[in-house]
Amino acid sequence: MLKTIAELTAETKQVINCITAEEAVVQCRELQGVLIDVREPAECAEQPVQGTVSIPRGVLEMKMLALYPDEKQAIFIHCASGVRACLAAEQLVRLGYQNVWAISCKIDAVRSTMG
């Protein structure tokens, strides 16, 4: 049976850590974490978010292991709507990362919180 994106996202949210942009800012500082933007490069250029590392969703798994080899690294992921962030967080947990959070709000909230 095929699932809709809404169904898949709801299912994924049951097994990952979700966080608001406001909470992510505080925890990212406290844990010396990294904020990953999984949007496409054109989206990042159009609506940049200060202090983030751009790693598009399509290459996330390949780049993360090289850039962040510590499985305990605190990782906070955002996108435009929260959907790709959830899917990306799930994949990073499957890779073995232990401290991963998906920022579950829209890009406007992320941008206003992150600067």
Secondary structure in CASP SS format (residue, H / E / C, confidence):
PFRMAT SS
TARGET T0000
AUTHOR 0000-0000-0000
METHOD secondary structure of the structure
MODEL  1
M C 1.00
L C 1.00
K C 1.00
T C 1.00
I H 1.00
A H 1.00
E H 1.00
L H 1.00
T H 1.00
A H 1.00
E H 1.00
T H 1.00
K H 1.00
Q C 1.00
V C 1.00
I C 1.00
N E 1.00
C E 1.00
I E 1.00
T C 1.00
A H 1.00
E H 1.00
E H 1.00
A H 1.00
V H 1.00
V H 1.00
Q H 1.00
C H 1.00
R H 1.00
E H 1.00
L C 1.00
Q C 1.00
G C 1.00
V E 1.00
L E 1.00
I E 1.00
D E 1.00
V C 1.00
R C 1.00
E C 1.00
P H 1.00
A H 1.00
E H 1.00
C H 1.00
A H 1.00
E H 1.00
Q C 1.00
P C 1.00
V C 1.00
Q C 1.00
G C 1.00
T C 1.00
V E 1.00
S E 1.00
I C 1.00
P C 1.00
R H 1.00
G H 1.00
V H 1.00
L H 1.00
E H 1.00
M H 1.00
K H 1.00
M H 1.00
L H 1.00
A H 1.00
L H 1.00
Y C 1.00
P C 1.00
D C 1.00
E C 1.00
K C 1.00
Q C 1.00
A E 1.00
I E 1.00
F E 1.00
I E 1.00
H E 1.00
C C 1.00
A C 1.00
S C 1.00
G C 1.00
V H 1.00
R H 1.00
A H 1.00
C H 1.00
L H 1.00
A H 1.00
A H 1.00
E H 1.00
Q H 1.00
L H 1.00
V H 1.00
R H 1.00
L H 1.00
G C 1.00
Y C 1.00
Q C 1.00
N E 1.00
V E 1.00
W E 1.00
A E 1.00
I E 1.00
S C 1.00
C C 1.00
K C 1.00
I H 1.00
D H 1.00
A H 1.00
V H 1.00
R H 1.00
S H 1.00
T H 1.00
M H 1.00
G C 1.00
END
